[in-house]
Amino acid sequence: MQIFNKEASKRILTHTWYIYPLVTILVSVLLVFAFQAYHQPSAHQMLTLFLATEVFDTKFVDDISLNYNKEDLRKVTTHYALSSATGFANKLQLYMNVSDLSILDEVTLNKMEGHYDGFFFEIKSEIKEQYFKSDALTYTNSDKDYGILIKEKNKESNLSKYMLFDETVNYYLLLSVGSKNMGVLSGEENKNYTNGLTFASYLFNF
């Protein structure tokens, strides 16, 4: 009994030849996808900033990132708009829920009264002492501190080299409750992920 039939095999190859390049293409696409997925930063290796300023040079992000190991922080995304600009309210609403850190002016913060707990972590004394300064000035409302003063009105700061501020108001650095990178503030399951707090500390002391 002849198990292998040469002519039958040739007929099969003739009618199914297109399958082989398709399989090759499919395997190649899967390998590329797997490679990209493997090298994609995890949520804890990325940060998103929202700044109520006009940024004209993002070099400050690169300079701060040099303090990190490459594997610790691999991507920082910056969104910004002056609070006086058209469409600022829409950007604020869009990015407040996805940002790890924000720099907002006090006029904007005053307008958000009553909603602070829904957007920002309270900055308690132990956090202030560990990551900022024990005597750092804060934005206080209802006896709670929600922001660290990062740019005082009518005074220059190192950040003024990289972004435009409204010089008539104070600006505050805030920690977003939606972030998973705030250590114990984000919950016990995230207590080892402190990129947000660390970046905030570098930004404050920049």
N, CA, C and O of each residue as an XYZ file, in Angstrom:
824
protein
N       0.853     -1.201      0.000
C       0.000      0.000      0.000
C       0.884      1.244      0.000
O       1.763      1.382      0.850
N       0.657      2.136     -0.937
C       1.476      3.328     -1.072
C       0.908      4.446     -0.184
O      -0.191      4.953     -0.408
N       1.709      4.806      0.837
C       1.260      5.834      1.776
C       1.467      7.226      1.187
O       0.598      8.090      1.301
N       2.619      7.437      0.558
C       2.958      8.757      0.025
C       2.748      8.762     -1.477
O       3.378      8.001     -2.211
N       1.868      9.616     -1.914
C       1.574      9.737     -3.332
C       2.131     11.070     -3.827
O       1.629     12.136     -3.470
N       3.170     10.995     -4.648
C       3.863     12.195     -5.115
C       2.944     13.107     -5.916
O       2.972     14.324     -5.734
N       2.142     12.544     -6.787
C       1.257     13.353     -7.617
C       0.189     14.053     -6.781
O      -0.132     15.215     -7.030
N      -0.354     13.360     -5.803
C      -1.372     13.958     -4.926
C      -0.786     15.109     -4.139
O      -1.434     16.139     -3.950
N       0.445     14.933     -3.679
C       1.115     15.988     -2.925
C       1.322     17.226     -3.791
O       1.153     18.352     -3.321
N       1.686     17.019     -5.047
C       1.897     18.147     -5.955
C       0.596     18.913     -6.185
O       0.585     20.142     -6.260
N      -0.518     18.146     -6.298
C      -1.810     18.802     -6.512
C      -2.211     19.645     -5.291
O      -2.749     20.743     -5.429
N      -1.935     19.105     -4.094
C      -2.254     19.841     -2.854
C      -1.459     21.134     -2.786
O      -2.000     22.195     -2.472
N      -0.154     21.034     -3.088
C       0.706     22.222     -3.069
C       0.259     23.252     -4.093
O       0.313     24.455     -3.836
N      -0.180     22.785     -5.246
C      -0.617     23.685     -6.322
C      -1.837     24.491     -5.900
O      -1.953     25.671     -6.230
N      -2.751     23.850     -5.166
C      -4.004     24.504     -4.807
C      -3.943     25.242     -3.463
O      -4.845     26.020     -3.152
N      -2.911     25.014     -2.677
C      -2.858     25.650     -1.344
C      -1.586     26.467     -1.133
O      -1.225     26.778      0.002
N      -0.900     26.818     -2.236
C       0.386     27.517     -2.105
C       0.267     28.850     -1.359
O       1.206     29.263     -0.678
N      -0.889     29.528     -1.486
C      -1.062     30.852     -0.891
C      -1.101     30.815      0.636
O      -0.897     31.837      1.290
N      -1.364     29.634      1.201
C      -1.444     29.523      2.660
C      -0.083     29.777      3.316
O      -0.007     30.358      4.398
N       0.981     29.338      2.655
C       2.317     29.399      3.277
C       2.825     30.830      3.454
O       3.312     31.157      4.536
N       2.736     31.703      2.436
C       3.128     33.094      2.694
C       2.214     33.786      3.704
O       2.661     34.651      4.457
N       0.913     33.399      3.718
C       0.012     33.991      4.705
C       0.422     33.613      6.125
O       0.411     34.446      7.032
N       0.782     32.345      6.302
C       1.232     31.880      7.620
C       2.509     32.615      8.033
O       2.664     33.019      9.185
N       3.426     32.780      7.063
C       4.677     33.486      7.343
C       4.409     34.925      7.786
O       5.007     35.406      8.749
N       3.503     35.611      7.074
C       3.147     36.991      7.419
C       2.489     37.057      8.800
O       2.799     37.934      9.606
N       1.573     36.110      9.059
C       0.870     36.087     10.340
C       1.843     35.877     11.500
O       1.746     36.559     12.520
N       2.766     34.953     11.351
C       3.763     34.690     12.402
C       4.637     35.925     12.629
O       4.955     36.262     13.770
N       5.023     36.598     11.540
C       5.851     37.799     11.647
C       5.122     38.907     12.403
O       5.704     39.575     13.258
N       3.833     39.095     12.076
C       3.034     40.122     12.754
C       2.897     39.807     14.236
O       3.007     40.697     15.079
N       2.657     38.538     14.551
C       2.525     38.129     15.949
C       3.820     38.353     16.723
O       3.791     38.768     17.881
N       4.953     38.077     16.084
C       6.249     38.279     16.738
C       6.513     39.758     16.998
O       7.015     40.126     18.060
N       6.175     40.604     16.029
C       6.344     42.059     16.207
C       5.455     42.555     17.328
O       5.898     43.332     18.174
N       4.196     42.115     17.347
C       3.251     42.521     18.379
C       3.739     42.085     19.756
O       3.688     42.858     20.713
N       4.212     40.842     19.853
C       4.707     40.327     21.128
C       5.921     41.127     21.605
O       6.053     41.410     22.795
N       6.803     41.487     20.676
C       7.998     42.264     21.014
C       7.603     43.640     21.542
O       8.151     44.107     22.540
N       6.651     44.287     20.869
C       6.217     45.617     21.292
C       5.504     45.564     22.638
O       5.704     46.435     23.485
N       4.675     44.546     22.834
C       3.958     44.406     24.097
C       4.931     44.173     25.250
O       4.740     44.689     26.351
N       5.972     43.390     24.986
C       6.966     43.092     26.025
C       7.717     44.343     26.444
O       8.033     44.521     27.621
N       8.005     45.215     25.472
C       8.808     46.408     25.751
C       7.964     47.638     26.074
O       8.518     48.708     26.325
N       6.641     47.511     26.073
C       5.776     48.634     26.423
C       5.893     48.913     27.916
O       5.806     47.983     28.717
N       6.088     50.179     28.313
C       6.184     50.486     29.748
C       4.914     50.078     30.486
O       3.813     50.162     29.942
N       5.077     49.640     31.717
C       3.916     49.335     32.544
C       3.328     50.642     33.066
O       3.939     51.702     32.935
N       2.150     50.559     33.654
C       1.489     51.766     34.178
C       2.341     52.457     35.217
O       2.260     53.673     35.386
N       3.160     51.683     35.918
C       3.979     52.245     36.991
C       5.302     52.824     36.476
O       6.078     53.390     37.245
N       5.549     52.679     35.186
C       6.753     53.254     34.582
C       6.430     54.481     33.737
O       7.284     54.995     33.014
N       5.174     54.948     33.841
C       4.738     56.104     33.057
C       4.097     57.140     33.982
O       3.473     56.791     34.983
N       4.259     58.404     33.636
C       3.616     59.485     34.365
C       2.981     60.452     33.372
O       3.480     60.645     32.263
N       1.874     61.054     33.791
C       1.215     62.079     32.989
C       1.112     63.348     33.822
O       0.671     63.318     34.971
N       1.526     64.467     33.223
C       1.476     65.758     33.906
C       0.463     66.658     33.213
O       0.326     66.633     31.990
N      -0.245     67.453     34.013
C      -1.078     68.517     33.446
C      -0.668     69.830     34.085
O      -0.672     69.957     35.310
N      -0.312     70.813     33.259
C       0.213     72.078     33.743
C      -0.644     73.228     33.239
O      -0.887     73.349     32.039
N      -1.101     74.074     34.159
C      -1.877     75.255     33.781
C      -0.912     76.383     33.423
O      -0.963     77.474     33.992
N      -0.041     76.093     32.475
C       0.982     77.029     32.023
C       1.117     76.875     30.511
O       0.433     76.059     29.894
N       2.000     77.665     29.933
C       2.362     77.487     28.525
C       3.796     76.980     28.495
O       4.728     77.733     28.776
N       3.976     75.713     28.156
C       5.313     75.109     28.159
C       5.980     75.351     26.809
O       5.421     75.029     25.760
N       7.182     75.922     26.848
C       7.913     76.148     25.595
C       9.192     75.334     25.521
O       9.915     75.402     24.527
N       9.479     74.567     26.559
C      10.651     73.691     26.539
C      10.436     72.576     27.553
O      10.316     72.842     28.749
N      10.387     71.332     27.087
C      10.148     70.193     27.989
C      11.440     69.586     28.522
O      11.436     68.472     29.046
N      12.537     70.311     28.390
C      13.819     69.780     28.845
C      13.808     69.492     30.346
O      14.546     68.625     30.814
N      12.985     70.204     31.096
C      12.931     69.959     32.536
C      12.498     68.526     32.835
O      12.933     67.936     33.824
N      11.636     67.967     31.977
C      11.213     66.575     32.150
C      12.400     65.637     31.951
O      12.593     64.701     32.727
N      13.193     65.888     30.913
C      14.372     65.058     30.650
C      15.378     65.175     31.779
O      15.971     64.179     32.193
N      15.573     66.397     32.283
C      16.545     66.607     33.359
C      16.124     65.886     34.632
O      16.957     65.295     35.319
N      14.847     65.934     34.946
C      14.355     65.232     36.132
C      14.448     63.721     35.937
O      14.805     62.993     36.863
N      14.128     63.253     34.732
C      14.137     61.809     34.447
C      15.529     61.209     34.567
O      15.661     60.003     34.775
N      16.571     62.028     34.441
C      17.943     61.526     34.580
C      18.206     60.990     35.985
O      19.132     60.206     36.193
N      17.391     61.413     36.941
C      17.547     60.928     38.310
C      17.029     59.501     38.486
O      17.269     58.863     39.510
N      16.325     59.020     37.484
C      15.730     57.690     37.553
C      16.581     56.681     36.801
O      17.325     57.024     35.882
N      16.451     55.433     37.215
C      16.919     54.325     36.413
C      16.029     54.227     35.197
O      14.835     54.507     35.300
N      16.556     53.843     34.051
C      15.745     53.764     32.834
C      14.517     52.874     33.041
O      13.440     53.173     32.525
N      14.673     51.798     33.784
C      13.561     50.872     33.976
C      12.542     51.408     34.983
O      11.400     50.949     35.009
N      12.945     52.373     35.811
C      12.028     52.900     36.821
C      10.998     53.841     36.222
O       9.820     53.786     36.574
N      11.444     54.706     35.316
C      10.540     55.658     34.689
C      10.907     55.763     33.219
O      11.980     56.254     32.867
N      10.004     55.297     32.365
C      10.341     55.192     30.947
C       9.574     56.156     30.057
O       9.936     56.343     28.895
N       8.510     56.777     30.588
C       7.729     57.677     29.740
C       7.027     58.730     30.597
O       6.361     58.406     31.580
N       7.190     59.999     30.206
C       6.478     61.098     30.861
C       5.747     61.887     29.775
O       6.367     62.383     28.834
N       4.439     61.998     29.913
C       3.625     62.739     28.958
C       3.166     64.046     29.604
O       2.689     64.059     30.739
N       3.318     65.137     28.867
C       2.983     66.457     29.405
C       1.865     67.103     28.587
O       1.953     67.209     27.364
N       0.816     67.531     29.285
C      -0.276     68.295     28.673
C      -0.337     69.646     29.380
O      -0.122     69.729     30.590
N      -0.626     70.689     28.635
C      -0.606     72.012     29.260
C      -1.492     72.999     28.513
O      -1.801     72.832     27.333
N      -1.891     74.042     29.255
C      -2.660     75.150     28.687
C      -2.761     76.227     29.748
O      -3.038     75.931     30.911
N      -2.540     77.472     29.360
C      -2.736     78.579     30.286
C      -4.207     78.639     30.699
O      -5.101     78.416     29.883
N      -4.444     78.940     31.963
C      -5.825     78.963     32.443
C      -6.650     80.065     31.779
O      -7.880     80.018     31.788
N      -5.968     81.052     31.207
C      -6.671     82.130     30.507
C      -6.948     81.798     29.039
O      -7.621     82.561     28.346
N      -6.433     80.665     28.567
C      -6.571     80.302     27.152
C      -7.970     79.748     26.855
O      -8.622     79.164     27.721
N      -8.403     79.944     25.630
C      -9.685     79.393     25.186
C      -9.630     77.861     25.231
O      -8.668     77.250     24.767
N     -10.648     77.274     25.782
C     -10.702     75.812     25.852
C     -10.004     75.222     27.058
O      -9.919     74.001     27.185
N      -9.496     76.075     27.957
C      -8.785     75.546     29.135
C      -9.693     74.658     29.984
O      -9.272     73.594     30.438
N     -10.940     75.091     30.200
C     -11.855     74.317     31.049
C     -12.051     72.905     30.508
O     -12.140     71.952     31.282
N     -12.118     72.763     29.193
C     -12.277     71.437     28.590
C     -11.041     70.578     28.815
O     -11.145     69.392     29.130
N      -9.860     71.193     28.649
C      -8.622     70.446     28.883
C      -8.496     70.049     30.345
O      -8.080     68.933     30.657
N      -8.852     70.951     31.227
C      -8.795     70.654     32.660
C      -9.667     69.454     32.994
O      -9.237     68.541     33.699
N     -10.882     69.459     32.490
C     -11.813     68.362     32.744
C     -11.295     67.052     32.145
O     -11.456     65.988     32.743
N     -10.680     67.132     30.976
C     -10.193     65.941     30.289
C      -9.010     65.315     31.018
O      -8.960     64.098     31.192
N      -8.060     66.143     31.445
C      -6.806     65.610     31.960
C      -6.756     65.436     33.473
O      -5.857     64.763     33.975
N      -7.688     66.018     34.207
C      -7.676     65.860     35.652
C      -7.820     64.401     36.072
O      -7.260     63.980     37.084
N      -8.569     63.638     35.291
C      -8.831     62.251     35.662
C      -7.742     61.275     35.221
O      -7.736     60.117     35.639
N      -6.823     61.741     34.380
C      -5.792     60.819     33.870
C      -4.375     61.243     34.245
O      -3.415     60.532     33.949
N      -4.241     62.390     34.890
C      -2.910     62.882     35.230
C      -2.456     62.355     36.587
O      -3.266     62.111     37.481
N      -1.151     62.187     36.717
C      -0.565     61.820     38.005
C      -0.270     63.063     38.830
O      -0.491     63.089     40.041
N       0.230     64.088     38.158
C       0.599     65.336     38.813
C       0.015     66.514     38.054
O      -0.152     66.463     36.836
N      -0.294     67.578     38.789
C      -0.791     68.795     38.152
C      -0.119     70.005     38.784
O       0.227     70.002     39.965
N       0.054     71.031     37.972
C       0.430     72.347     38.492
C      -0.690     73.289     38.082
O      -0.899     73.547     36.897
N      -1.413     73.803     39.088
C      -2.556     74.669     38.828
C      -2.404     75.991     39.565
O      -1.813     76.055     40.643
N      -2.943     77.039     38.967
C      -2.907     78.343     39.618
C      -4.039     78.428     40.642
O      -5.015     77.681     40.577
N      -3.886     79.349     41.580
C      -4.848     79.425     42.684
C      -6.240     79.864     42.228
O      -7.231     79.521     42.873
N      -6.332     80.613     41.131
C      -7.644     81.013     40.613
C      -8.414     79.772     40.162
O      -9.599     79.621     40.460
N      -7.727     78.893     39.442
C      -8.361     77.640     39.004
C      -8.751     76.794     40.199
O      -9.839     76.219     40.224
N      -7.876     76.711     41.189
C      -8.178     75.917     42.378
C      -9.371     76.484     43.135
O     -10.200     75.725     43.638
N      -9.466     77.791     43.221
C     -10.607     78.404     43.908
C     -11.923     78.015     43.243
O     -12.935     77.816     43.915
N     -11.896     77.910     41.911
C     -13.104     77.551     41.170
C     -13.488     76.083     41.371
O     -14.630     75.694     41.126
N     -12.534     75.279     41.816
C     -12.785     73.849     42.012
C     -13.212     73.522     43.431
O     -13.304     72.352     43.803
N     -13.471     74.542     44.213
C     -13.825     74.332     45.622
C     -14.996     73.361     45.755
O     -15.983     73.438     45.024
N     -14.855     72.462     46.696
C     -15.886     71.455     46.921
C     -15.618     70.154     46.193
O     -16.310     69.160     46.415
N     -14.614     70.153     45.320
C     -14.317     68.952     44.534
C     -12.885     68.445     44.765
O     -12.432     67.532     44.074
N     -12.186     69.027     45.722
C     -10.775     68.678     45.894
C     -10.561     67.201     46.195
O      -9.667     66.572     45.630
N     -11.382     66.648     47.086
C     -11.200     65.237     47.460
C     -11.405     64.303     46.280
O     -10.880     63.190     46.272
N     -12.160     64.741     45.288
C     -12.403     63.904     44.111
C     -11.260     63.928     43.117
O     -11.201     63.094     42.213
N     -10.339     64.892     43.280
C      -9.242     65.030     42.323
C      -7.849     64.902     42.941
O      -6.931     64.396     42.297
N      -7.687     65.359     44.191
C      -6.341     65.469     44.747
C      -6.208     64.756     46.088
O      -7.136     64.727     46.896
N      -5.021     64.179     46.299
C      -4.707     63.624     47.608
C      -4.456     64.758     48.595
O      -3.861     65.779     48.250
N      -4.913     64.565     49.816
C      -4.540     65.500     50.879
C      -3.057     65.299     51.189
O      -2.587     64.168     51.312
N      -2.339     66.391     51.311
C      -0.910     66.300     51.614
C      -0.732     66.456     53.116
O      -0.757     67.565     53.650
N      -0.555     65.341     53.775
C      -0.389     65.352     55.229
C       1.063     65.635     55.588
O       1.949     65.581     54.736
N       1.290     65.935     56.855
C       2.604     66.412     57.303
C       3.715     65.418     56.989
O       4.814     65.833     56.620
N       3.461     64.120     57.123
C       4.526     63.133     56.889
C       4.934     63.086     55.416
O       6.110     62.901     55.102
N       3.967     63.255     54.517
C       4.283     63.300     53.089
C       5.043     64.577     52.764
O       6.012     64.559     52.005
N       4.598     65.676     53.339
C       5.254     66.961     53.088
C       6.708     66.929     53.551
O       7.593     67.423     52.853
N       6.954     66.359     54.708
C       8.307     66.308     55.250
C       9.208     65.368     54.458
O      10.388     65.659     54.263
N       8.665     64.249     54.005
C       9.484     63.251     53.310
C       9.819     63.655     51.879
O      10.937     63.423     51.417
N       8.861     64.257     51.170
C       9.063     64.508     49.745
C       9.242     65.987     49.391
O       9.735     66.313     48.311
N       8.849     66.865     50.286
C       8.968     68.288     49.990
C       9.780     68.945     51.111
O      10.938     68.583     51.322
N       9.200     69.888     51.820
C       9.842     70.485     52.985
C       8.786     70.655     54.066
O       7.624     70.940     53.775
N       9.197     70.480     55.303
C       8.228     70.562     56.397
C       7.575     71.943     56.473
O       6.442     72.078     56.935
N       8.311     72.978     56.008
C       7.762     74.332     56.056
C       7.234     74.804     54.700
O       6.986     75.995     54.514
N       7.063     73.884     53.758
C       6.537     74.253     52.438
C       5.119     74.806     52.580
O       4.306     74.280     53.340
N       4.842     75.866     51.843
C       3.516     76.470     51.894
C       2.535     75.628     51.092
O       2.905     75.030     50.082
N       1.300     75.582     51.536
C       0.313     74.707     50.909
C      -0.942     75.481     50.531
O      -1.194     76.583     51.019
N      -1.728     74.860     49.634
C      -3.058     75.372     49.328
C      -4.004     74.679     50.295
O      -4.173     73.461     50.243
N      -4.618     75.454     51.174
C      -5.429     74.890     52.250
C      -6.888     75.260     52.058
O      -7.223     76.406     51.759
N      -7.752     74.261     52.239
C      -9.185     74.491     52.150
C      -9.871     73.531     53.106
O      -9.582     72.334     53.107
N     -10.778     74.055     53.919
C     -11.494     73.234     54.911
C     -10.512     72.480     55.808
O     -10.714     71.310     56.134
N      -9.455     73.172     56.193
C      -8.435     72.630     57.102
C      -7.664     71.451     56.518
O      -7.046     70.685     57.258
N      -7.695     71.300     55.198
C      -6.913     70.259     54.537
C      -5.939     70.907     53.556
O      -6.248     71.918     52.924
N      -4.762     70.305     53.446
C      -3.751     70.786     52.502
C      -3.792     69.916     51.252
O      -3.665     68.694     51.332
N      -3.972     70.558     50.089
C      -4.102     69.810     48.848
C      -2.979     70.072     47.858
O      -2.805     69.299     46.916
N      -2.225     71.121     48.042
C      -1.183     71.434     47.066
C       0.004     72.090     47.724
O      -0.128     72.768     48.743
N       1.173     71.882     47.131
C       2.408     72.497     47.607
C       2.714     73.707     46.726
O       2.711     73.593     45.500
N       2.978     74.858     47.336
C       3.326     76.043     46.565
C       4.625     75.793     45.799
O       5.666     75.514     46.394
N       4.546     75.896     44.462
C       5.719     75.605     43.644
C       6.208     76.835     42.881
O       7.364     76.893     42.460
N       5.331     77.809     42.706
C       5.719     79.053     42.021
C       4.959     80.207     42.658
O       3.741     80.320     42.521
N       5.707     81.069     43.361
C       5.090     82.196     44.044
C       4.904     83.362     43.080
O       5.752     83.620     42.225
N       3.790     84.055     43.229
C       3.492     85.170     42.322
C       4.570     86.253     42.407
O       5.116     86.541     43.472
N       4.848     86.832     41.256
C       5.824     87.919     41.125
C       7.240     87.513     41.522
O       8.076     88.369     41.812
N       7.507     86.210     41.537
C       8.855     85.727     41.829
C       9.291     84.729     40.762
O       8.496     83.919     40.286
N      10.562     84.804     40.399
C      11.104     83.863     39.423
C      11.305     82.494     40.063
O      11.485     82.386     41.276
N      11.272     81.470     39.251
C      11.644     80.125     39.693
C      12.406     79.460     38.562
O      12.370     79.931     37.426
N      13.081     78.392     38.856
C      13.822     77.676     37.810
C      12.888     77.181     36.706
O      13.296     77.048     35.552
N      11.643     76.911     37.067
C      10.677     76.431     36.073
C      10.294     77.527     35.075
O       9.781     77.241     33.993
N      10.549     78.786     35.452
C      10.226     79.899     34.549
C      11.054     79.859     33.271
O      10.708     80.508     32.283
N      12.152     79.095     33.287
C      12.978     78.946     32.088
C      12.298     78.051     31.049
O      12.662     78.057     29.873
N      11.305     77.283     31.503
C      10.710     76.268     30.639
C       9.229     76.485     30.359
O       8.680     75.908     29.421
N       8.586     77.314     31.169
C       7.154     77.512     30.975
C       6.738     78.916     31.378
O       7.389     79.568     32.194
N       5.650     79.361     30.794
C       5.127     80.692     31.046
C       4.060     80.626     32.129
O       3.122     79.832     32.046
N       4.214     81.475     33.154
C       3.254     81.558     34.247
C       2.541     82.907     34.206
O       3.057     83.884     33.664
N       1.354     82.938     34.786
C       0.697     84.203     35.087
C       1.341     84.715     36.374
O       1.155     84.125     37.438
N       2.089     85.796     36.282
C       2.888     86.262     37.414
C       2.060     86.872     38.538
O       2.603     87.213     39.588
N       0.757     87.014     38.332
C      -0.071     87.658     39.356
C      -0.687     86.674     40.349
O      -1.387     87.082     41.276
N      -0.427     85.372     40.156
C      -1.034     84.370     41.043
C      -0.001     83.322     41.461
O       1.030     83.155     40.810
N      -0.291     82.629     42.546
C       0.529     81.509     42.995
C       0.147     80.243     42.237
O      -0.987     80.090     41.784
N       1.110     79.345     42.111
C       0.873     78.045     41.471
C       1.203     76.929     42.464
O       2.138     77.030     43.259
N       0.406     75.866     42.391
C       0.550     74.766     43.337
C       0.737     73.429     42.615
O       0.171     73.193     41.547
N       1.529     72.585     43.215
C       1.772     71.230     42.722
C       0.830     70.290     43.453
O       0.800     70.265     44.683
N       0.053     69.509     42.688
C      -0.973     68.647     43.277
C      -0.798     67.198     42.855
O      -0.320     66.907     41.758
N      -1.193     66.296     43.743
C      -1.072     64.853     43.516
C      -2.460     64.294     43.213
O      -3.377     64.459     44.018
N      -2.627     63.647     42.083
C      -3.950     63.219     41.624
C      -4.371     61.886     42.234
O      -3.586     60.940     42.301
N      -5.622     61.833     42.676
C      -6.121     60.617     43.325
C      -6.231     59.460     42.335
O      -6.273     58.304     42.755
N      -6.279     59.737     41.049
C      -6.358     58.667     40.055
C      -5.033     57.987     39.792
O      -4.992     56.955     39.121
N      -3.938     58.547     40.310
C      -2.616     57.983     40.062
C      -2.401     56.703     40.866
O      -2.851     56.587     42.006
N      -1.707     55.748     40.254
C      -1.321     54.510     40.936
C       0.146     54.555     41.344
O       0.720     53.550     41.765
N       0.743     55.739     41.212
C       2.182     55.883     41.465
C       2.483     56.757     42.674
O       3.529     57.404     42.726
N       1.584     56.781     43.637
C       1.759     57.628     44.818
C       2.013     56.818     46.084
O       1.680     57.254     47.186
N       2.597     55.652     45.923
C       2.948     54.842     47.083
C       1.739     54.496     47.927
O       0.698     54.095     47.406
N       1.882     54.656     49.247
C       0.794     54.285     50.160
C      -0.442     55.144     49.947
O      -1.546     54.730     50.302
N      -0.280     56.330     49.376
C      -1.449     57.167     49.099
C      -2.382     56.475     48.103
O      -3.599     56.650     48.160
N      -1.802     55.684     47.189
C      -2.594     54.988     46.170
C      -3.153     53.669     46.674
O      -3.878     52.986     45.950
N      -2.824     53.300     47.914
C      -3.314     52.046     48.476
C      -2.188     51.061     48.730
O      -1.105     51.169     48.153
N      -2.456     50.113     49.589
C      -1.439     49.138     49.982
C      -0.875     48.357     48.810
O       0.313     48.035     48.785
N      -1.736     48.049     47.825
C      -1.275     47.257     46.689
C      -0.308     48.049     45.812
O       0.401     47.465     44.993
N      -0.274     49.362     45.975
C       0.602     50.214     45.155
C       1.688     50.895     45.988
O       2.327     51.834     45.514
N       1.901     50.442     47.207
C       2.811     51.156     48.105
C       4.259     51.161     47.615
O       5.046     52.012     48.030
N       4.620     50.221     46.737
C       5.988     50.177     46.223
C       6.184     51.029     44.972
O       7.305     51.182     44.487
N       5.099     51.577     44.458
C       5.184     52.373     43.231
C       5.103     53.855     43.590
O       4.014     54.397     43.778
N       6.246     54.494     43.682
C       6.301     55.868     44.191
C       6.837     56.859     43.161
O       7.287     57.944     43.528
N       6.794     56.502     41.879
C       7.324     57.404     40.850
C       6.661     58.777     40.881
O       7.322     59.793     40.663
N       5.358     58.810     41.150
C       4.643     60.080     41.174
C       5.146     60.992     42.276
O       5.405     62.172     42.044
N       5.284     60.446     43.470
C       5.781     61.229     44.601
C       7.231     61.657     44.381
O       7.607     62.788     44.688
N       8.032     60.746     43.851
C       9.443     61.061     43.624
C       9.595     62.147     42.570
O      10.385     63.076     42.743
N       8.845     62.036     41.481
C       8.908     63.050     40.430
C       8.426     64.395     40.978
O       9.003     65.436     40.662
N       7.369     64.376     41.798
C       6.868     65.606     42.408
C       7.940     66.255     43.274
O       8.090     67.477     43.285
N       8.675     65.433     43.991
C       9.756     65.949     44.842
C      10.841     66.612     44.003
O      11.305     67.702     44.338
N      11.245     65.969     42.924
C      12.261     66.556     42.036
C      11.735     67.840     41.398
O      12.473     68.814     41.254
N      10.460     67.838     41.019
C       9.867     69.014     40.383
C       9.834     70.195     41.356
O      10.128     71.332     40.988
N       9.469     69.894     42.610
C       9.414     70.923     43.637
C      10.785     71.529     43.907
O      10.913     72.733     44.126
N      11.797     70.686     43.889
C      13.165     71.147     44.195
C      13.975     71.498     42.967
O      15.182     71.720     43.069
N      13.342     71.553     41.810
C      14.045     71.750     40.538
C      14.743     73.109     40.503
O      15.385     73.449     39.509
